[in-house]
Amino acid sequence: MIGTVFRSDDIPVEHRFDYWRELTHRAIAPSDMSSEYAADFWASQRLLELGPVFVWPTSHLPTRFRRTEKMVRQSDPEMYHVSLVLGGGLGFDHVGRSDVFGPRDLWVSDTARSYDVRPPAGRAHRLITGVGVNFSKVLLPVPPARIRELLGRRLSGREGMGALLTEFLIGLDRESDSLQPTDAQRLSTVLLDLLSAWFAQLLEAEDTLPPETRQRALTTRIRAFIRQNLHDPALTPPVIAAAHHISLSYLHRLFKQDCPGASVAAWIRSQRLQGAHRDLADPALKSTPIHTIATRWGFPRASDFTRAFRGAYGLSPTEYRVQARSPREPA
């Protein structure tokens, strides 16, 4: 596991809000925090330290965060902050812009500017869930003058690089228990590349990115495209290359650099088999025919699926499904 976890249930009721407030100050920048639920507060938060990048998935009762001009003068860590809202809603005032943000919305803020994050009216006691990201301004290759154009705006996490960034942050939270400290540096590099590519796409400033950043961001986008289309048996390296307007040889070169020894076709095959492997062990899918699961993962021919599955796992799909059942479950 990487990161540290805070759960308010582990703290005496009278100290929960103050304790969480101190943690949040350290995770972001000092702000004036208040909540009408402070006397019986609930929050759950994980802080993932990925080298120079901090990611903190959080869920908490409605709270207001106000960073004043005085606080900015007293302490400025010179960082950008990206917020992804996943549940509930938040109002946000920053650099003269004011808006309400809902699920899959993103915003960018600058610790050198004041802000006001507030629960919107009419949503009392509804949990706020989301993911925050903090990183030093010097880590971003896009000039600060251009970033100012994005501060306080409602940005979409449902399309383009914003969708890739959203899924990556959700995945970090979901997989954090299985990640190791040795994964932190690589994850940091991937996240910074995604952030840089997202900013550049929004500002139409891709030419400001270093070539290696553009290349890694493209590889991440291609992998996401493959995962979204694993069900399609026509998904092949030429199709993938054409969808991303690159040559087939360049596609193979990207994969060779990112994961030596693994071809594009082999990676597609492994992703399909892993998906089918999970579904066959899922109790909720125990009545779903094996051929349906195979087709769902891009294997329209049952014989091809059985042969590939046995080659990867040493058992036929039927044998594995039986083995994966709980001993208490009837055959």
Residue, then its C-alpha position, 0 to 999 in steps of 0.5 A: m500500500i502507498g499513502t496514509v489513510f484517515r478515517s474520522d471514525d478512528i478519532p474521538v467525536e469532539h476532535r474529528f473536525d479539528y484533526w481533519r482540518e490539520l490534515t487538509h492544511r498539510a495536504i493543500a494550503p492553509s485555509d479557513m475551514s468550517s462546517e455546520y456538521a463539525a460537532d459530529f463530523w465524518a470524513s475519509q481521506r487517503l494521502l498518496e505521496l507520488g514523489p513531487v505530486f500529492v494525490w488525495p481521494t476524499s469523502h466528507l460532509p459538506t465543508r467550506f474552505r476559504r483561503t484569504e488574501k492574508m493567508v496567501r501573503q502569510s504562506d504560499p507553497e507555489m503550487y497548482h491544485v486540481s480538483l475532481v468532483l465525483g459525488g455531491g456538488l461544490g461551489f467555487d469562487h476563484v480569480g473573479r470566476s464563480d461556478v457550481f461543480g458536479p460529478r466529473d467536473l474539474w477545476v484548477s486553482d493557484t495557491a497564490r490566489s484566494y479562493d472560496v469552496r462552498p457546499p451549494a445550497g439545497r444539498a444539506h448533509r450530502l457527502i462530497t467525494g472527489v480527488g485532489v492533486n497538488f504539484s509545484k508550478v515548476l513541474l508543469p511545462v506550460p507557461p504560468a501566463r497560459i495556466r491563468e486562463l484556466l483558473g476557476r473554470r469548470l472543466s470537463g472530466r468526461e471527454g478527451m484528456g480530461a476523461l483520461l485524467t479522471e479515470f487515472l485518478i479514480g484508478l489510483d484510489r481504487e488500486s492504492d491498497s495494492l500499489q507499492p512505494t516502488d510504484a510511486q515514481r513511475l505513477s508520478t511521471v505518468l500523472l504529470d504527463l497526463l496533467s501536462a497533456w490535459f493543460a496543453q490540449l485545453l489551451e491548444a498549446e501542445d507545442t509547448l510540451p517536451p517530446e518525451t511528455r507528448q510521447r508518454a501521453l500518447t501512449t497512455r491515450i492509446r492504452a485507454f483506447i484499447r481498454q475501451n474497445l477490447h470487446d471489438p474483435a476487429l481491434t488490431p494494431p493497424v486499426i489502433a494506429a489509424a485511430h491515432h493518426i500514426s504509422l503502424s511502425y511508430l505504434h510498435r515503437l511506442f509500445k516497445q519503449d514503454c514496455p520492452g518485450a510486449s507487442v501491441a497484439a500481445w498486450i491486447r490479448s493479455q488485457r482481454l484474458q484478464g478481463a475474462h478471468r475476472d468475470l469468470a470468478d465474479p459470483a454476480l456473473k455465475s449464470t452468464p454463459i462462458h461464450t457470452i463472457a468470451t464475446r464480451w472480451g473480444f473472443p467471438r470463437a469459443s475454441d479460440f478463447t478456450r485455447a488462449f485461456r488454457g495457455a495463459y492460466g493452465l485451466s479451461p474457462t469451465e475448470y477455472r470457473v468451478q475452481a473459483r467458486s466458494p466452497r459453500e456455493p453449490a456446483 
